[in-house]
Amino acid sequence: MVMMPKRVKYRNLLKGTRRGVATRGSTLAFGEFGLKTLENGWIKNNQIEAARVILARQLHKGGKLWIRIFPHKAITKKPAEVRMGKGKGDIDHWVAAVRRGCILFELGGVPQEYARQCFRLVAFKLPLKTKFISRFQK
């Protein structure tokens, strides 16, 4: 399953900036445990999907998962060995632009150590440094 928007107003977007700190989406809203990013960057749709598959397998009908990010940004790429010019390239993949402090995933209904273990497996699949957070921490 490829995560991508159903419709977009503009197909080819500019790159934008990858700076700053997340003000929205930086606190736990649904579950008791979360995975917070410590860096700014882009997370590809297939990386989000890989993380979702890992968490779904680990939970196997116990607990609840919330995915707090969605890949809205289209990244274009020109084919190999094509001369410059002739417009912007075709869409290659979709990314979610995240700032540091953003909650990526949340889990509920599982013990803390099990949630930490699940998010550790997910962190290996992501391109950014992440941190486990809990609603019960000081």
Summary of the structure (lengths in Angstrom):
residues: 138
radius of gyration: 16.8
end to end distance: 37.8
largest distance: 56.4
contacts: 375
relative contact order: 0.31
helix: 21%
strand: 29%
